[in-house]
Amino acid sequence: MLNILSLLVGVVGLVLAIIGIIPIISLINWIVFPIAVVGIALGVLSDSNSGRNLNILVAVLSGGRLLLTWGLF
């Protein structure tokens, strides 16, 4: 059950992270990163690894975008 919830959080975060790649809308990554951290926490508590892995990917994507643009653009 927690893995399904983690996957849903990860899919929502991934969609928002893909939208956050657009330069003007990149500040949405400040919202996506905490969502991914919550998804990672849910994925760690579940028995399966797929939800956790998806949320790690989302966190790396949004965190990398924030890191490369110093969190501004």
PQR file with spaces between the fields and no chain letter, atoms N, CA, C, O and H, PARSE charges and radii, in Angstrom:
ATOM       1  N    MET     1       0.815   -1.197    0.000 -0.4000 1.5000
ATOM       2  CA   MET     1       0.000    0.000    0.000 -0.0000 2.0000
ATOM       3  C    MET     1       0.861    1.264    0.000  0.5500 1.7000
ATOM       4  O    MET     1       0.583    2.215   -0.731 -0.5500 1.4000
ATOM       5  N    LEU     2       1.904    1.264    0.823 -0.4000 1.5000
ATOM       6  CA   LEU     2       2.784    2.429    0.856 -0.0000 2.0000
ATOM       7  C    LEU     2       3.557    2.587   -0.450  0.5500 1.7000
ATOM       8  O    LEU     2       3.884    3.703   -0.852 -0.5500 1.4000
ATOM       9  H    LEU     2       2.130    0.491    1.416  0.4000 1.0000
ATOM      10  N    ASN     3       3.848    1.461   -1.114 -0.4000 1.5000
ATOM      11  CA   ASN     3       4.558    1.552   -2.382 -0.0000 2.0000
ATOM      12  C    ASN     3       3.680    2.194   -3.450  0.5500 1.7000
ATOM      13  O    ASN     3       4.169    2.986   -4.257 -0.5500 1.4000
ATOM      14  H    ASN     3       3.582    0.554   -0.788  0.4000 1.0000
ATOM      15  N    ILE     4       2.399    1.865   -3.466 -0.4000 1.5000
ATOM      16  CA   ILE     4       1.481    2.486   -4.432 -0.0000 2.0000
ATOM      17  C    ILE     4       1.369    3.978   -4.160  0.5500 1.7000
ATOM      18  O    ILE     4       1.367    4.783   -5.091 -0.5500 1.4000
ATOM      19  H    ILE     4       2.002    1.222   -2.811  0.4000 1.0000
ATOM      20  N    LEU     5       1.275    4.347   -2.892 -0.4000 1.5000
ATOM      21  CA   LEU     5       1.218    5.760   -2.526 -0.0000 2.0000
ATOM      22  C    LEU     5       2.512    6.474   -2.904  0.5500 1.7000
ATOM      23  O    LEU     5       2.484    7.611   -3.374 -0.5500 1.4000
ATOM      24  H    LEU     5       1.277    3.692   -2.136  0.4000 1.0000
ATOM      25  N    SER     6       3.640    5.807   -2.700 -0.4000 1.5000
ATOM      26  CA   SER     6       4.930    6.379   -3.082 -0.0000 2.0000
ATOM      27  C    SER     6       5.031    6.548   -4.597  0.5500 1.7000
ATOM      28  O    SER     6       5.564    7.549   -5.077 -0.5500 1.4000
ATOM      29  H    SER     6       3.663    4.883   -2.319  0.4000 1.0000
ATOM      30  N    LEU     7       4.523    5.575   -5.345 -0.4000 1.5000
ATOM      31  CA   LEU     7       4.525    5.691   -6.805 -0.0000 2.0000
ATOM      32  C    LEU     7       3.643    6.849   -7.275  0.5500 1.7000
ATOM      33  O    LEU     7       4.013    7.576   -8.197 -0.5500 1.4000
ATOM      34  H    LEU     7       4.090    4.762   -4.955  0.4000 1.0000
ATOM      35  N    LEU     8       2.482    7.023   -6.647 -0.4000 1.5000
ATOM      36  CA   LEU     8       1.600    8.139   -7.018 -0.0000 2.0000
ATOM      37  C    LEU     8       2.256    9.483   -6.723  0.5500 1.7000
ATOM      38  O    LEU     8       2.182   10.406   -7.534 -0.5500 1.4000
ATOM      39  H    LEU     8       2.181    6.433   -5.898  0.4000 1.0000
ATOM      40  N    VAL     9       2.892    9.590   -5.569 -0.4000 1.5000
ATOM      41  CA   VAL     9       3.612   10.822   -5.230 -0.0000 2.0000
ATOM      42  C    VAL     9       4.743   11.049   -6.233  0.5500 1.7000
ATOM      43  O    VAL     9       4.988   12.182   -6.647 -0.5500 1.4000
ATOM      44  H    VAL     9       2.952    8.840   -4.910  0.4000 1.0000
ATOM      45  N    GLY    10       5.426    9.981   -6.620 -0.4000 1.5000
ATOM      46  CA   GLY    10       6.521   10.091   -7.580 -0.0000 2.0000
ATOM      47  C    GLY    10       6.061   10.517   -8.958  0.5500 1.7000
ATOM      48  O    GLY    10       6.731   11.315   -9.615 -0.5500 1.4000
ATOM      49  H    GLY    10       5.226    9.061   -6.284  0.4000 1.0000
ATOM      50  N    VAL    11       4.932    9.999   -9.406 -0.4000 1.5000
ATOM      51  CA   VAL    11       4.411   10.378  -10.727 -0.0000 2.0000
ATOM      52  C    VAL    11       3.997   11.847  -10.735  0.5500 1.7000
ATOM      53  O    VAL    11       4.275   12.569  -11.693 -0.5500 1.4000
ATOM      54  H    VAL    11       4.388    9.351   -8.873  0.4000 1.0000
ATOM      55  N    VAL    12       3.332   12.287   -9.665 -0.4000 1.5000
ATOM      56  CA   VAL    12       2.953   13.708   -9.574 -0.0000 2.0000
ATOM      57  C    VAL    12       4.206   14.582   -9.551  0.5500 1.7000
ATOM      58  O    VAL    12       4.270   15.605  -10.233 -0.5500 1.4000
ATOM      59  H    VAL    12       3.106   11.701   -8.887  0.4000 1.0000
ATOM      60  N    GLY    13       5.195   14.175   -8.768 -0.4000 1.5000
ATOM      61  CA   GLY    13       6.446   14.925   -8.712 -0.0000 2.0000
ATOM      62  C    GLY    13       7.180   14.934  -10.039  0.5500 1.7000
ATOM      63  O    GLY    13       7.771   15.947  -10.414 -0.5500 1.4000
ATOM      64  H    GLY    13       5.143   13.344   -8.214  0.4000 1.0000
ATOM      65  N    LEU    14       7.150   13.816  -10.755 -0.4000 1.5000
ATOM      66  CA   LEU    14       7.832   13.746  -12.046 -0.0000 2.0000
ATOM      67  C    LEU    14       7.176   14.654  -13.073  0.5500 1.7000
ATOM      68  O    LEU    14       7.863   15.330  -13.838 -0.5500 1.4000
ATOM      69  H    LEU    14       6.670   12.993  -10.451  0.4000 1.0000
ATOM      70  N    VAL    15       5.851   14.671  -13.092 -0.4000 1.5000
ATOM      71  CA   VAL    15       5.142   15.564  -14.018 -0.0000 2.0000
ATOM      72  C    VAL    15       5.484   17.019  -13.711  0.5500 1.7000
ATOM      73  O    VAL    15       5.750   17.803  -14.623 -0.5500 1.4000
ATOM      74  H    VAL    15       5.292   14.121  -12.470  0.4000 1.0000
ATOM      75  N    LEU    16       5.475   17.378  -12.436 -0.4000 1.5000
ATOM      76  CA   LEU    16       5.820   18.751  -12.061 -0.0000 2.0000
ATOM      77  C    LEU    16       7.290   19.058  -12.350  0.5500 1.7000
ATOM      78  O    LEU    16       7.619   20.182  -12.731 -0.5500 1.4000
ATOM      79  H    LEU    16       5.259   16.741  -11.696  0.4000 1.0000
ATOM      80  N    ALA    17       8.177   18.075  -12.175 -0.4000 1.5000
ATOM      81  CA   ALA    17       9.594   18.287  -12.460 -0.0000 2.0000
ATOM      82  C    ALA    17       9.832   18.481  -13.952  0.5500 1.7000
ATOM      83  O    ALA    17      10.683   19.280  -14.345 -0.5500 1.4000
ATOM      84  H    ALA    17       7.910   17.162  -11.866  0.4000 1.0000
ATOM      85  N    ILE    18       9.093   17.765  -14.781 -0.4000 1.5000
ATOM      86  CA   ILE    18       9.227   17.946  -16.232 -0.0000 2.0000
ATOM      87  C    ILE    18       8.745   19.334  -16.626  0.5500 1.7000
ATOM      88  O    ILE    18       9.343   19.983  -17.484 -0.5500 1.4000
ATOM      89  H    ILE    18       8.401   17.116  -14.462  0.4000 1.0000
ATOM      90  N    ILE    19       7.655   19.793  -15.996 -0.4000 1.5000
ATOM      91  CA   ILE    19       7.192   21.161  -16.246 -0.0000 2.0000
ATOM      92  C    ILE    19       8.237   22.155  -15.750  0.5500 1.7000
ATOM      93  O    ILE    19       8.420   23.210  -16.357 -0.5500 1.4000
ATOM      94  H    ILE    19       7.169   19.265  -15.300  0.4000 1.0000
ATOM      95  N    GLY    20       8.922   21.836  -14.660 -0.4000 1.5000
ATOM      96  CA   GLY    20       9.924   22.723  -14.080 -0.0000 2.0000
ATOM      97  C    GLY    20      11.187   22.871  -14.901  0.5500 1.7000
ATOM      98  O    GLY    20      12.033   23.703  -14.576 -0.5500 1.4000
ATOM      99  H    GLY    20       8.774   20.979  -14.166  0.4000 1.0000
ATOM     100  N    ILE    21      11.338   22.088  -15.956 -0.4000 1.5000
ATOM     101  CA   ILE    21      12.508   22.231  -16.823 -0.0000 2.0000
ATOM     102  C    ILE    21      12.408   23.500  -17.664  0.5500 1.7000
ATOM     103  O    ILE    21      13.425   24.059  -18.074 -0.5500 1.4000
ATOM     104  H    ILE    21      10.650   21.412  -16.220  0.4000 1.0000
ATOM     105  N    ILE    22      11.181   23.953  -17.921 -0.4000 1.5000
ATOM     106  CA   ILE    22      10.970   25.188  -18.682 -0.0000 2.0000
ATOM     107  C    ILE    22      11.566   26.346  -17.885  0.5500 1.7000
ATOM     108  O    ILE    22      11.299   26.453  -16.688 -0.5500 1.4000
ATOM     109  H    ILE    22      10.355   23.499  -17.588  0.4000 1.0000
ATOM     110  N    PRO    23      12.361   27.215  -18.505 -0.5600 1.5000
ATOM     111  CA   PRO    23      13.107   28.229  -17.751  0.2800 2.0000
ATOM     112  C    PRO    23      12.271   29.151  -16.871  0.5500 1.7000
ATOM     113  O    PRO    23      12.673   29.407  -15.736 -0.5500 1.4000
ATOM     114  N    ILE    24      11.153   29.655  -17.322 -0.4000 1.5000
ATOM     115  CA   ILE    24      10.384   30.601  -16.523 -0.0000 2.0000
ATOM     116  C    ILE    24       9.686   29.901  -15.354  0.5500 1.7000
ATOM     117  O    ILE    24       9.490   30.504  -14.299 -0.5500 1.4000
ATOM     118  H    ILE    24      10.826   29.447  -18.244  0.4000 1.0000
ATOM     119  N    ILE    25       9.318   28.651  -15.536 -0.4000 1.5000
ATOM     120  CA   ILE    25       8.541   27.926  -14.535 -0.0000 2.0000
ATOM     121  C    ILE    25       9.450   27.070  -13.646  0.5500 1.7000
ATOM     122  O    ILE    25       8.954   26.201  -12.928 -0.5500 1.4000
ATOM     123  H    ILE    25       9.477   28.162  -16.393  0.4000 1.0000
ATOM     124  N    SER    26      10.744   27.292  -13.678 -0.4000 1.5000
ATOM     125  CA   SER    26      11.661   26.411  -12.959 -0.0000 2.0000
ATOM     126  C    SER    26      11.592   26.571  -11.445  0.5500 1.7000
ATOM     127  O    SER    26      12.119   25.726  -10.721 -0.5500 1.4000
ATOM     128  H    SER    26      11.146   27.998  -14.261  0.4000 1.0000
ATOM     129  N    LEU    27      10.968   27.615  -10.952 -0.4000 1.5000
ATOM     130  CA   LEU    27      10.833   27.769   -9.503 -0.0000 2.0000
ATOM     131  C    LEU    27       9.909   26.719   -8.898  0.5500 1.7000
ATOM     132  O    LEU    27       9.865   26.559   -7.679 -0.5500 1.4000
ATOM     133  H    LEU    27      10.540   28.301  -11.540  0.4000 1.0000
ATOM     134  N    ILE    28       9.172   26.006   -9.742 -0.4000 1.5000
ATOM     135  CA   ILE    28       8.305   24.927   -9.251 -0.0000 2.0000
ATOM     136  C    ILE    28       9.138   23.784   -8.664  0.5500 1.7000
ATOM     137  O    ILE    28       8.619   22.955   -7.916 -0.5500 1.4000
ATOM     138  H    ILE    28       9.207   26.136  -10.733  0.4000 1.0000
ATOM     139  N    ASN    29      10.425   23.742   -9.003 -0.4000 1.5000
ATOM     140  CA   ASN    29      11.289   22.700   -8.448 -0.0000 2.0000
ATOM     141  C    ASN    29      11.460   22.843   -6.940  0.5500 1.7000
ATOM     142  O    ASN    29      11.789   21.868   -6.265 -0.5500 1.4000
ATOM     143  H    ASN    29      10.847   24.415   -9.610  0.4000 1.0000
ATOM     144  N    TRP    30      11.243   24.040   -6.403 -0.4000 1.5000
ATOM     145  CA   TRP    30      11.265   24.217   -4.947 -0.0000 2.0000
ATOM     146  C    TRP    30      10.095   23.486   -4.296  0.5500 1.7000
ATOM     147  O    TRP    30      10.164   23.141   -3.117 -0.5500 1.4000
ATOM     148  H    TRP    30      10.976   24.832   -6.951  0.4000 1.0000
ATOM     149  N    ILE    31       9.036   23.249   -5.038 -0.4000 1.5000
ATOM     150  CA   ILE    31       7.891   22.492   -4.529 -0.0000 2.0000
ATOM     151  C    ILE    31       8.090   20.998   -4.792  0.5500 1.7000
ATOM     152  O    ILE    31       7.693   20.162   -3.980 -0.5500 1.4000
ATOM     153  H    ILE    31       8.980   23.529   -5.996  0.4000 1.0000
ATOM     154  N    VAL    32       8.703   20.671   -5.923 -0.4000 1.5000
ATOM     155  CA   VAL    32       8.865   19.272   -6.325 -0.0000 2.0000
ATOM     156  C    VAL    32       9.847   18.540   -5.409  0.5500 1.7000
ATOM     157  O    VAL    32       9.632   17.373   -5.082 -0.5500 1.4000
ATOM     158  H    VAL    32       9.025   21.350   -6.582  0.4000 1.0000
ATOM     159  N    PHE    33      10.908   19.206   -4.998 -0.4000 1.5000
ATOM     160  CA   PHE    33      11.931   18.533   -4.199 -0.0000 2.0000
ATOM     161  C    PHE    33      11.381   18.010   -2.867  0.5500 1.7000
ATOM     162  O    PHE    33      11.640   16.853   -2.534 -0.5500 1.4000
ATOM     163  H    PHE    33      11.083   20.154   -5.264  0.4000 1.0000
ATOM     164  N    PRO    34      10.631   18.808   -2.087 -0.5600 1.5000
ATOM     165  CA   PRO    34      10.051   18.241   -0.855  0.2800 2.0000
ATOM     166  C    PRO    34       9.020   17.142   -1.120  0.5500 1.7000
ATOM     167  O    PRO    34       8.884   16.215   -0.322 -0.5500 1.4000
ATOM     168  N    ILE    35       8.295   17.242   -2.237 -0.4000 1.5000
ATOM     169  CA   ILE    35       7.353   16.179   -2.595 -0.0000 2.0000
ATOM     170  C    ILE    35       8.118   14.876   -2.824  0.5500 1.7000
ATOM     171  O    ILE    35       7.678   13.810   -2.395 -0.5500 1.4000
ATOM     172  H    ILE    35       8.406   17.995   -2.886  0.4000 1.0000
ATOM     173  N    ALA    36       9.261   14.967   -3.500 -0.4000 1.5000
ATOM     174  CA   ALA    36      10.068   13.776   -3.752 -0.0000 2.0000
ATOM     175  C    ALA    36      10.636   13.208   -2.454  0.5500 1.7000
ATOM     176  O    ALA    36      10.743   11.991   -2.307 -0.5500 1.4000
ATOM     177  H    ALA    36       9.618   15.834   -3.849  0.4000 1.0000
ATOM     178  N    VAL    37      10.998   14.068   -1.522 -0.4000 1.5000
ATOM     179  CA   VAL    37      11.523   13.586   -0.237 -0.0000 2.0000
ATOM     180  C    VAL    37      10.437   12.831    0.539  0.5500 1.7000
ATOM     181  O    VAL    37      10.719   11.809    1.164 -0.5500 1.4000
ATOM     182  H    VAL    37      10.911   15.057   -1.642  0.4000 1.0000
ATOM     183  N    VAL    38       9.209   13.329    0.500 -0.4000 1.5000
ATOM     184  CA   VAL    38       8.094   12.618    1.140 -0.0000 2.0000
ATOM     185  C    VAL    38       7.878   11.269    0.449  0.5500 1.7000
ATOM     186  O    VAL    38       7.635   10.263    1.115 -0.5500 1.4000
ATOM     187  H    VAL    38       8.980   14.160   -0.007  0.4000 1.0000
ATOM     188  N    GLY    39       7.966   11.248   -0.874 -0.4000 1.5000
ATOM     189  CA   GLY    39       7.831    9.990   -1.607 -0.0000 2.0000
ATOM     190  C    GLY    39       8.941    9.005   -1.282  0.5500 1.7000
ATOM     191  O    GLY    39       8.701    7.801   -1.200 -0.5500 1.4000
ATOM     192  H    GLY    39       8.164   12.065   -1.415  0.4000 1.0000
ATOM     193  N    ILE    40      10.159    9.512   -1.096 -0.4000 1.5000
ATOM     194  CA   ILE    40      11.272    8.638   -0.707 -0.0000 2.0000
ATOM     195  C    ILE    40      10.998    8.037    0.668  0.5500 1.7000
ATOM     196  O    ILE    40      11.240    6.851    0.891 -0.5500 1.4000
ATOM     197  H    ILE    40      10.355   10.491   -1.163  0.4000 1.0000
ATOM     198  N    ALA    41      10.497    8.855    1.585 -0.4000 1.5000
ATOM     199  CA   ALA    41      10.190    8.351    2.930 -0.0000 2.0000
ATOM     200  C    ALA    41       9.115    7.268    2.874  0.5500 1.7000
ATOM     201  O    ALA    41       9.215    6.261    3.575 -0.5500 1.4000
ATOM     202  H    ALA    41      10.301    9.819    1.403  0.4000 1.0000
ATOM     203  N    LEU    42       8.100    7.464    2.056 -0.4000 1.5000
ATOM     204  CA   LEU    42       7.066    6.438    1.908 -0.0000 2.0000
ATOM     205  C    LEU    42       7.633    5.182    1.258  0.5500 1.7000
ATOM     206  O    LEU    42       7.272    4.065    1.628 -0.5500 1.4000
ATOM     207  H    LEU    42       8.018    8.282    1.486  0.4000 1.0000
ATOM     208  N    GLY    43       8.529    5.372    0.282 -0.4000 1.5000
ATOM     209  CA   GLY    43       9.133    4.233   -0.395 -0.0000 2.0000
ATOM     210  C    GLY    43      10.049    3.430    0.506  0.5500 1.7000
ATOM     211  O    GLY    43      10.154    2.211    0.364 -0.5500 1.4000
ATOM     212  H    GLY    43       8.822    6.279   -0.018  0.4000 1.0000
ATOM     213  N    VAL    44      10.714    4.104    1.432 -0.4000 1.5000
ATOM     214  CA   VAL    44      11.582    3.393    2.371 -0.0000 2.0000
ATOM     215  C    VAL    44      10.752    2.538    3.325  0.5500 1.7000
ATOM     216  O    VAL    44      11.175    1.452    3.721 -0.5500 1.4000
ATOM     217  H    VAL    44      10.629    5.094    1.547  0.4000 1.0000
ATOM     218  N    LEU    45       9.577    3.028    3.689 -0.4000 1.5000
ATOM     219  CA   LEU    45       8.718    2.283    4.613 -0.0000 2.0000
ATOM     220  C    LEU    45       8.007    1.100    3.955  0.5500 1.7000
ATOM     221  O    LEU    45       7.500    0.224    4.656 -0.5500 1.4000
ATOM     222  H    LEU    45       9.233    3.910    3.367  0.4000 1.0000
ATOM     223  N    SER    46       7.960    1.061    2.616 -0.4000 1.5000
ATOM     224  CA   SER    46       7.270   -0.036    1.930 -0.0000 2.0000
ATOM     225  C    SER    46       8.221   -1.210    1.697  0.5500 1.7000
ATOM     226  O    SER    46       9.429   -1.102    1.907 -0.5500 1.4000
ATOM     227  H    SER    46       8.372    1.773    2.046  0.4000 1.0000
ATOM     228  N    ASP    47       7.657   -2.316    1.262 -0.4000 1.5000
ATOM     229  CA   ASP    47       8.451   -3.521    1.025 -0.0000 2.0000
ATOM     230  C    ASP    47       9.161   -3.502   -0.324  0.5500 1.7000
ATOM     231  O    ASP    47      10.220   -4.112   -0.472 -0.5500 1.4000
ATOM     232  H    ASP    47       6.676   -2.404    1.091  0.4000 1.0000
ATOM     233  N    SER    48       8.597   -2.817   -1.298 -0.4000 1.5000
ATOM     234  CA   SER    48       9.155   -2.799   -2.645 -0.0000 2.0000
ATOM     235  C    SER    48      10.042   -1.570   -2.837  0.5500 1.7000
ATOM     236  O    SER    48       9.971   -0.614   -2.064 -0.5500 1.4000
ATOM     237  H    SER    48       7.736   -2.322   -1.177  0.4000 1.0000
ATOM     238  N    ASN    49      10.869   -1.606   -3.865 -0.4000 1.5000
ATOM     239  CA   ASN    49      11.819   -0.525   -4.104 -0.0000 2.0000
ATOM     240  C    ASN    49      11.424    0.406   -5.239  0.5500 1.7000
ATOM     241  O    ASN    49      12.064    1.442   -5.418 -0.5500 1.4000
ATOM     242  H    ASN    49      10.927   -2.383   -4.493  0.4000 1.0000
ATOM     243  N    SER    50      10.402    0.082   -6.005 -0.4000 1.5000
ATOM     244  CA   SER    50      10.104    0.856   -7.209 -0.0000 2.0000
ATOM     245  C    SER    50       9.666    2.282   -6.893  0.5500 1.7000
ATOM     246  O    SER    50      10.092    3.211   -7.580 -0.5500 1.4000
ATOM     247  H    SER    50       9.881   -0.760   -5.859  0.4000 1.0000
ATOM     248  N    GLY    51       8.840    2.483   -5.889 -0.4000 1.5000
ATOM     249  CA   GLY    51       8.407    3.830   -5.525 -0.0000 2.0000
ATOM     250  C    GLY    51       9.559    4.669   -5.014  0.5500 1.7000
ATOM     251  O    GLY    51       9.680    5.848   -5.347 -0.5500 1.4000
ATOM     252  H    GLY    51       8.494    1.729   -5.332  0.4000 1.0000
ATOM     253  N    ARG    52      10.406    4.053   -4.204 -0.4000 1.5000
ATOM     254  CA   ARG    52      11.577    4.765   -3.688 -0.0000 2.0000
ATOM     255  C    ARG    52      12.508    5.176   -4.822  0.5500 1.7000
ATOM     256  O    ARG    52      13.010    6.300   -4.843 -0.5500 1.4000
ATOM     257  H    ARG    52      10.308    3.095   -3.934  0.4000 1.0000
ATOM     258  N    ASN    53      12.738    4.262   -5.766 -0.4000 1.5000
ATOM     259  CA   ASN    53      13.640    4.561   -6.873 -0.0000 2.0000
ATOM     260  C    ASN    53      13.098    5.672   -7.762  0.5500 1.7000
ATOM     261  O    ASN    53      13.862    6.522   -8.220 -0.5500 1.4000
ATOM     262  H    ASN    53      12.330    3.349   -5.749  0.4000 1.0000
ATOM     263  N    LEU    54      11.796    5.681   -8.012 -0.4000 1.5000
ATOM     264  CA   LEU    54      11.195    6.742   -8.814 -0.0000 2.0000
ATOM     265  C    LEU    54      11.355    8.087   -8.123  0.5500 1.7000
ATOM     266  O    LEU    54      11.675    9.082   -8.773 -0.5500 1.4000
ATOM     267  H    LEU    54      11.175    4.991   -7.640  0.4000 1.0000
ATOM     268  N    ASN    55      11.139    8.128   -6.830 -0.4000 1.5000
ATOM     269  CA   ASN    55      11.252    9.384   -6.106 -0.0000 2.0000
ATOM     270  C    ASN    55      12.701    9.853   -5.988  0.5500 1.7000
ATOM     271  O    ASN    55      12.958   11.057   -5.955 -0.5500 1.4000
ATOM     272  H    ASN    55      10.880    7.320   -6.302  0.4000 1.0000
ATOM     273  N    ILE    56      13.637    8.927   -5.926 -0.4000 1.5000
ATOM     274  CA   ILE    56      15.049    9.322   -5.959 -0.0000 2.0000
ATOM     275  C    ILE    56      15.368    9.968   -7.297  0.5500 1.7000
ATOM     276  O    ILE    56      16.085   10.967   -7.347 -0.5500 1.4000
ATOM     277  H    ILE    56      13.428    7.950   -5.954  0.4000 1.0000
ATOM     278  N    LEU    57      14.843    9.408   -8.383 -0.4000 1.5000
ATOM     279  CA   LEU    57      15.039   10.002   -9.705 -0.0000 2.0000
ATOM     280  C    LEU    57      14.453   11.410   -9.765  0.5500 1.7000
ATOM     281  O    LEU    57      15.087   12.323  -10.295 -0.5500 1.4000
ATOM     282  H    LEU    57      14.260    8.596   -8.342  0.4000 1.0000
ATOM     283  N    VAL    58      13.256   11.590   -9.230 -0.4000 1.5000
ATOM     284  CA   VAL    58      12.612   12.906   -9.232 -0.0000 2.0000
ATOM     285  C    VAL    58      13.413   13.888   -8.383  0.5500 1.7000
ATOM     286  O    VAL    58      13.583   15.043   -8.772 -0.5500 1.4000
ATOM     287  H    VAL    58      12.741   10.848   -8.800  0.4000 1.0000
ATOM     288  N    ALA    59      13.906   13.444   -7.232 -0.4000 1.5000
ATOM     289  CA   ALA    59      14.695   14.320   -6.364 -0.0000 2.0000
ATOM     290  C    ALA    59      16.004   14.723   -7.028  0.5500 1.7000
ATOM     291  O    ALA    59      16.426   15.874   -6.916 -0.5500 1.4000
ATOM     292  H    ALA    59      13.768   12.505   -6.916  0.4000 1.0000
ATOM     293  N    VAL    60      16.648   13.791   -7.716 -0.4000 1.5000
ATOM     294  CA   VAL    60      17.894   14.115   -8.418 -0.0000 2.0000
ATOM     295  C    VAL    60      17.621   15.073   -9.570  0.5500 1.7000
ATOM     296  O    VAL    60      18.396   16.002   -9.801 -0.5500 1.4000
ATOM     297  H    VAL    60      16.305   12.857   -7.808  0.4000 1.0000
ATOM     298  N    LEU    61      16.528   14.855  -10.293 -0.4000 1.5000
ATOM     299  CA   LEU    61      16.182   15.730  -11.413 -0.0000 2.0000
ATOM     300  C    LEU    61      15.886   17.151  -10.934  0.5500 1.7000
ATOM     301  O    LEU    61      16.443   18.110  -11.469 -0.5500 1.4000
ATOM     302  H    LEU    61      15.899   14.100  -10.106  0.4000 1.0000
ATOM     303  N    SER    62      15.022   17.294   -9.942 -0.4000 1.5000
ATOM     304  CA   SER    62      14.667   18.636   -9.477 -0.0000 2.0000
ATOM     305  C    SER    62      15.808   19.260   -8.678  0.5500 1.7000
ATOM     306  O    SER    62      16.059   20.459   -8.799 -0.5500 1.4000
ATOM     307  H    SER    62      14.569   16.515   -9.508  0.4000 1.0000
ATOM     308  N    GLY    63      16.495   18.472   -7.872 -0.4000 1.5000
ATOM     309  CA   GLY    63      17.635   18.999   -7.122 -0.0000 2.0000
ATOM     310  C    GLY    63      18.778   19.400   -8.030  0.5500 1.7000
ATOM     311  O    GLY    63      19.442   20.408   -7.789 -0.5500 1.4000
ATOM     312  H    GLY    63      16.291   17.498   -7.775  0.4000 1.0000
ATOM     313  N    GLY    64      19.013   18.619   -9.072 -0.4000 1.5000
ATOM     314  CA   GLY    64      20.052   18.989  -10.041 -0.0000 2.0000
ATOM     315  C    GLY    64      19.712   20.261  -10.786  0.5500 1.7000
ATOM     316  O    GLY    64      20.584   21.088  -11.052 -0.5500 1.4000
ATOM     317  H    GLY    64      18.474   17.800   -9.267  0.4000 1.0000
ATOM     318  N    ARG    65      18.448   20.415  -11.121 -0.4000 1.5000
ATOM     319  CA   ARG    65      18.003   21.649  -11.794 -0.0000 2.0000
ATOM     320  C    ARG    65      18.183   22.852  -10.871  0.5500 1.7000
ATOM     321  O    ARG    65      18.623   23.914  -11.312 -0.5500 1.4000
ATOM     322  H    ARG    65      17.739   19.743  -10.905  0.4000 1.0000
ATOM     323  N    LEU    66      17.846   22.690   -9.598 -0.4000 1.5000
ATOM     324  CA   LEU    66      18.044   23.776   -8.642 -0.0000 2.0000
ATOM     325  C    LEU    66      19.526   24.073   -8.444  0.5500 1.7000
ATOM     326  O    LEU    66      19.919   25.234   -8.326 -0.5500 1.4000
ATOM     327  H    LEU    66      17.489   21.827   -9.239  0.4000 1.0000
ATOM     328  N    LEU    67      20.342   23.034   -8.409 -0.4000 1.5000
ATOM     329  CA   LEU    67      21.774   23.215   -8.207 -0.0000 2.0000
ATOM     330  C    LEU    67      22.420   23.925   -9.390  0.5500 1.7000
ATOM     331  O    LEU    67      23.247   24.817   -9.205 -0.5500 1.4000
ATOM     332  H    LEU    67      20.023   22.091   -8.505  0.4000 1.0000
ATOM     333  N    LEU    68      22.047   23.535  -10.595 -0.4000 1.5000
ATOM     334  CA   LEU    68      22.658   24.134  -11.782 -0.0000 2.0000
ATOM     335  C    LEU    68      22.265   25.591  -11.988  0.5500 1.7000
ATOM     336  O    LEU    68      23.041   26.374  -12.536 -0.5500 1.4000
ATOM     337  H    LEU    68      21.375   22.810  -10.745  0.4000 1.0000
ATOM     338  N    THR    69      21.081   25.949  -11.558 -0.4000 1.5000
ATOM     339  CA   THR    69      20.612   27.328  -11.773 -0.0000 2.0000
ATOM     340  C    THR    69      20.639   28.149  -10.493  0.5500 1.7000
ATOM     341  O    THR    69      20.067   29.237  -10.447 -0.5500 1.4000
ATOM     342  H    THR    69      20.451   25.313  -11.113  0.4000 1.0000
ATOM     343  N    TRP    70      21.292   27.646   -9.457 -0.4000 1.5000
ATOM     344  CA   TRP    70      21.378   28.320   -8.159 -0.0000 2.0000
ATOM     345  C    TRP    70      20.002   28.594   -7.588  0.5500 1.7000
ATOM     346  O    TRP    70      19.837   29.519   -6.793 -0.5500 1.4000
ATOM     347  H    TRP    70      21.757   26.761   -9.494  0.4000 1.0000
ATOM     348  N    GLY    71      19.013   27.809   -7.976 -0.4000 1.5000
ATOM     349  CA   GLY    71      17.671   27.896   -7.430 -0.0000 2.0000
ATOM     350  C    GLY    71      16.842   29.061   -7.919  0.5500 1.7000
ATOM     351  O    GLY    71      15.780   29.339   -7.361 -0.5500 1.4000
ATOM     352  H    GLY    71      19.147   27.058   -8.622  0.4000 1.0000
ATOM     353  N    LEU    72      17.302   29.747   -8.947 -0.4000 1.5000
ATOM     354  CA   LEU    72      16.599   30.952   -9.377 -0.0000 2.0000
ATOM     355  C    LEU    72      15.878   30.798  -10.701  0.5500 1.7000
ATOM     356  O    LEU    72      14.715   31.186  -10.813 -0.5500 1.4000
ATOM     357  H    LEU    72      18.164   29.522   -9.400  0.4000 1.0000
ATOM     358  N    PHE    73      16.535   30.243  -11.703 -0.4000 1.5000
ATOM     359  CA   PHE    73      15.941   30.242  -13.041 -0.0000 2.0000
ATOM     360  C    PHE    73      15.458   28.871  -13.375  0.5500 1.7000
ATOM     361  O    PHE    73      14.923   28.653  -14.462 -0.5500 1.4000
ATOM     362  H    PHE    73      17.479   29.928  -11.612  0.4000 1.0000
